[in-house]
Amino acid sequence: MSALTSFFSLRRFATILSVVTLTLTLLGVASGILIAFYYDPSAAGAYESVQNIADTLPGGSIIYSIHQIVGNGMIIVALLQLFVLFFSRRFRISWFSAWVSDFVLLGLAIGLAWTSMILKWDQLGYWRLKIELQTIEQLPFVGQFAKDVLTGGSIDTTTVEHFYTLHSYVLSAIAVGMAVFHLGSLLLQEWEQRRTLRMMYETAHLPEATPAVPGPAKTTSPR
């Protein structure tokens, strides 16, 4: 019974983590929208606009910090949920949608962090992207094409615009939809599990039919 209770506790914890994931995703979108009002997605203005947001705008440093913390938090929560799903025995086929959606969320969180590195247009982001693009370029068949799509040919304003579009619109929208789907799949599985357990409990506690016991045979006295 204690093992069964621990499994149910872990499964409930996984659902709580999915709520945290959705909350972080929505918080990241909200803070990103506020940042987008003042961000300039160009090679000439990206660095200065980020510095203006972080240092000059009232509350800008708080919003910018929240946006960065949310990005790291999404990766940590997605990784933690993978362990919780495994140890709560949610690796079975019935939990397939929860596993797939969590893996996708982890990939999206990493993708959001990766696409944000060039948006500040600082030395660290520039040279990091340049090195990683060289790795992408070595991929067979699609390497050069992927590099050209991401950068537009060279690392300049077009690159910032492409990464800004991927980060702010494409990946963010998919992340919100996937977070909602992930939470919904876990809630659905929990509901089905509770229904199954209730049926098993009711079946186990059905009143047993009392077998009829034959009474003594009636004898008739001769007249």
C-alpha positions as CSV (number, residue, x, y, z in Angstrom):
1,M,0.0,0.0,0.0
2,S,2.8,2.4,0.8
3,A,4.5,1.8,-2.6
4,L,1.2,2.4,-4.3
5,T,0.8,5.7,-2.3
6,S,4.2,6.8,-3.3
7,F,3.5,6.1,-7.0
8,F,0.3,8.2,-6.8
9,S,2.2,11.0,-5.0
10,L,4.8,11.1,-7.8
11,R,2.2,11.1,-10.5
12,R,0.4,14.0,-8.8
13,F,3.8,15.8,-8.5
14,A,4.2,15.3,-12.3
15,T,0.9,17.0,-12.8
16,I,1.9,19.9,-10.5
17,L,5.1,20.3,-12.5
18,S,3.1,20.5,-15.7
19,V,1.1,23.4,-14.2
20,V,4.5,25.0,-13.3
21,T,5.6,24.5,-16.9
22,L,2.5,26.2,-18.3
23,T,2.9,29.0,-15.8
24,L,6.5,29.6,-16.7
25,T,5.6,29.5,-20.4
26,L,2.9,32.1,-20.0
27,L,5.1,34.2,-17.8
28,G,7.8,34.1,-20.5
29,V,5.4,35.1,-23.2
30,A,4.1,38.0,-21.1
31,S,7.5,39.3,-20.2
32,G,8.7,38.8,-23.8
33,I,5.8,40.9,-25.1
34,L,6.8,43.8,-22.7
35,I,10.4,43.5,-23.8
36,A,9.4,43.5,-27.5
37,F,7.9,47.0,-27.1
38,Y,11.4,48.4,-26.7
39,Y,13.6,45.9,-28.4
40,D,15.2,46.8,-31.8
41,P,15.8,43.6,-33.8
42,S,18.8,44.9,-35.8
43,A,22.5,44.7,-35.7
44,A,22.8,48.4,-35.2
45,G,20.2,48.8,-32.4
46,A,19.9,45.4,-30.6
47,Y,22.7,45.9,-28.1
48,E,21.7,49.4,-27.1
49,S,18.0,48.5,-26.9
50,V,18.8,45.6,-24.5
51,Q,20.9,47.9,-22.4
52,N,18.2,50.5,-22.4
53,I,15.6,47.9,-21.2
54,A,17.9,46.5,-18.5
55,D,19.3,49.8,-17.2
56,T,17.1,52.7,-18.0
57,L,13.4,51.7,-18.3
58,P,11.5,51.7,-15.0
59,G,11.1,48.1,-14.0
60,G,12.9,47.0,-17.1
61,S,15.6,45.1,-15.3
62,I,13.0,43.1,-13.3
63,I,11.1,42.1,-16.4
64,Y,14.3,41.3,-18.3
65,S,15.6,39.2,-15.3
66,I,12.2,37.4,-15.1
67,H,12.4,36.6,-18.8
68,Q,15.9,35.0,-18.4
69,I,15.0,33.1,-15.2
70,V,11.9,31.7,-16.9
71,G,13.9,30.4,-19.8
72,N,16.3,28.5,-17.5
73,G,13.4,27.4,-15.3
74,M,11.6,25.8,-18.2
75,I,14.6,23.6,-19.0
76,I,15.1,22.6,-15.3
77,V,11.4,21.7,-14.8
78,A,11.2,19.8,-18.1
79,L,14.2,17.7,-17.1
80,L,12.8,17.1,-13.6
81,Q,9.5,16.0,-15.0
82,L,11.2,13.4,-17.1
83,F,12.6,11.8,-13.9
84,V,9.3,12.0,-12.1
85,L,7.4,10.5,-15.0
86,F,9.9,7.6,-15.1
87,F,9.9,6.9,-11.3
88,S,6.1,7.1,-11.2
89,R,6.0,4.3,-13.8
90,R,4.5,6.6,-16.5
91,F,6.8,5.0,-19.0
92,R,4.0,2.8,-20.2
93,I,2.2,3.2,-23.5
94,S,-0.8,4.7,-21.9
95,W,1.4,7.7,-20.9
96,F,2.9,8.1,-24.4
97,S,1.4,11.6,-25.0
98,A,2.8,12.9,-21.7
99,W,6.3,11.6,-22.6
100,V,6.3,13.0,-26.1
101,S,4.9,16.4,-25.1
102,D,7.5,16.7,-22.3
103,F,10.4,15.8,-24.7
104,V,9.0,18.4,-27.1
105,L,8.8,21.0,-24.3
106,L,12.4,20.3,-23.3
107,G,13.5,20.7,-26.9
108,L,11.5,23.9,-27.2
109,A,13.0,25.3,-24.0
110,I,16.5,24.6,-25.3
111,G,15.6,26.1,-28.7
112,L,14.2,29.3,-27.0
113,A,17.5,29.6,-25.1
114,W,19.6,29.0,-28.2
115,T,17.7,31.5,-30.4
116,S,18.0,34.2,-27.7
117,M,21.8,34.2,-27.6
118,I,22.3,36.5,-30.6
119,L,19.4,38.8,-29.7
120,K,21.6,40.8,-27.3
121,W,24.2,41.3,-30.0
122,D,27.2,41.1,-27.7
123,Q,30.6,39.5,-28.2
124,L,29.7,36.3,-26.3
125,G,26.5,35.7,-28.3
126,Y,28.2,36.6,-31.6
127,W,31.2,34.3,-31.4
128,R,29.2,31.5,-29.8
129,L,26.7,31.6,-32.7
130,K,29.6,31.8,-35.2
131,I,31.2,28.6,-33.8
132,E,27.9,26.7,-33.6
133,L,27.0,27.7,-37.1
134,Q,30.2,26.1,-38.3
135,T,29.1,22.9,-36.6
136,I,25.6,23.1,-38.3
137,E,27.3,23.7,-41.6
138,Q,29.1,20.4,-41.4
139,L,25.8,18.4,-41.3
140,P,25.4,16.3,-44.4
141,F,23.0,17.4,-47.2
142,V,21.2,20.1,-45.1
143,G,24.0,21.9,-43.2
144,Q,24.6,24.7,-45.6
145,F,20.9,25.2,-46.3
146,A,20.1,25.3,-42.5
147,K,22.9,27.9,-42.0
148,D,21.6,30.1,-44.8
149,V,18.0,29.9,-43.5
150,L,19.1,30.8,-40.0
151,T,21.5,33.6,-40.9
152,G,20.4,34.8,-44.3
153,G,24.0,34.3,-45.5
154,S,26.1,36.1,-42.9
155,I,25.7,37.2,-39.3
156,D,24.1,40.6,-39.6
157,T,20.7,42.3,-39.2
158,T,19.0,39.6,-41.1
159,T,20.3,37.0,-38.7
160,V,18.9,39.0,-35.7
161,E,15.6,39.3,-37.5
162,H,15.4,35.5,-38.2
163,F,16.3,34.5,-34.7
164,Y,13.9,37.1,-33.3
165,T,11.1,35.7,-35.4
166,L,11.9,32.1,-34.3
167,H,12.2,33.1,-30.7
168,S,9.3,35.4,-30.3
169,Y,6.7,33.9,-32.6
170,V,7.4,30.4,-33.8
171,L,8.9,28.7,-30.8
172,S,6.9,30.7,-28.2
173,A,3.6,29.9,-29.8
174,I,4.4,26.2,-30.1
175,A,5.6,26.1,-26.5
176,V,2.3,27.6,-25.2
177,G,0.3,25.0,-27.2
178,M,2.5,22.1,-26.1
179,A,2.4,23.2,-22.5
180,V,-1.4,23.2,-22.6
181,F,-1.5,19.8,-24.4
182,H,1.0,18.3,-21.9
183,L,-1.1,19.4,-18.9
184,G,-4.3,18.2,-20.5
185,S,-2.8,14.8,-21.3
186,L,-1.8,14.3,-17.7
187,L,-5.1,15.4,-16.3
188,L,-6.9,13.1,-18.7
189,Q,-4.8,10.2,-17.7
190,E,-5.3,10.9,-14.0
191,W,-9.1,11.0,-14.6
192,E,-9.1,7.7,-16.4
193,Q,-6.9,6.2,-13.7
194,R,-9.2,7.4,-10.9
195,R,-12.2,6.0,-12.8
196,T,-10.5,2.6,-13.2
197,L,-9.6,2.4,-9.6
198,R,-13.1,3.4,-8.5
199,M,-14.5,0.6,-10.7
200,M,-12.1,-1.9,-9.2
201,Y,-13.0,-0.7,-5.7
202,E,-16.7,-1.0,-6.3
203,T,-16.2,-4.5,-7.9
204,A,-14.2,-5.7,-4.9
205,H,-16.8,-4.4,-2.4
206,L,-19.9,-5.7,-4.0
207,P,-22.2,-7.5,-1.5
208,E,-21.9,-11.2,-2.0
209,A,-25.1,-13.1,-2.7
210,T,-26.1,-15.3,0.2
211,P,-26.7,-18.8,-0.9
212,A,-30.1,-20.3,-0.2
213,V,-29.9,-22.8,2.6
214,P,-32.5,-25.6,2.3
215,G,-34.8,-25.7,5.3
216,P,-36.0,-28.8,7.0
217,A,-38.3,-30.9,5.0
218,K,-42.0,-30.6,5.9
219,T,-43.7,-33.7,6.9
220,T,-47.4,-34.2,6.7
221,S,-49.2,-36.4,9.3
222,P,-51.4,-39.1,7.9
223,R,-55.1,-38.5,8.4
